[in-house]
Amino acid sequence: MPVAVTQLFKKGDTVPASGSYLCVPCGYIQFFAAGTSFIECLACLAGTDFGPEGYRENEQEFWQFIG
């Protein structure tokens, strides 16, 4: 399934395509397999109460597909 490069995903969303995803706030790159769920960023904790300003809510989108 093709994924638009500018589309962002949030913690808990289903991963549409296997590949590398960029955490927008910190630049961390993590591989996710299609059909699994996105998690918080392991580097900056985006998607948790301890994440960067503006990325602390579970509803905030921060994962971007890069390939």
Residue pairs with C-beta under 8 A, 6 or more apart in sequence:
1 16
1 17
1 34
2 17
3 16
3 17
3 19
3 65
4 65
5 64
5 65
5 66
6 64
7 64
7 65
8 24
8 61
8 62
8 63
8 64
9 15
9 16
9 21
9 38
9 61
9 62
9 63
9 64
9 65
10 38
10 47
10 58
10 59
10 60
10 61
10 62
10 63
11 37
11 38
11 39
11 40
11 46
11 47
11 58
12 37
12 38
12 58
13 37
13 38
13 61
13 63
14 35
14 36
14 37
14 38
15 21
15 32
15 33
15 34
15 35
15 36
15 37
15 38
16 34
16 65
17 34
17 65
18 31
18 32
18 33
18 34
19 31
19 32
19 65
19 66
19 67
20 29
20 30
20 31
20 65
20 66
20 67
21 29
21 30
21 31
21 32
21 38
21 63
21 64
21 65
21 66
22 28
22 29
22 63
22 64
22 65
22 66
23 29
23 30
23 41
23 43
23 44
23 46
23 62
23 63
24 46
24 55
24 62
24 63
24 64
25 41
25 44
25 46
25 51
25 52
25 54
25 55
25 62
26 41
26 43
26 44
26 46
26 52
28 41
28 42
28 43
28 44
29 66
30 41
30 42
30 63
32 38
32 63
38 63
39 47
40 46
40 47
40 48
40 51
41 47
41 51
41 62
41 63
44 51
44 52
44 55
45 51
46 52
46 55
46 56
46 60
46 62
47 55
47 56
47 57
47 58
47 60
47 62
48 56
49 56
50 56
54 60
55 62
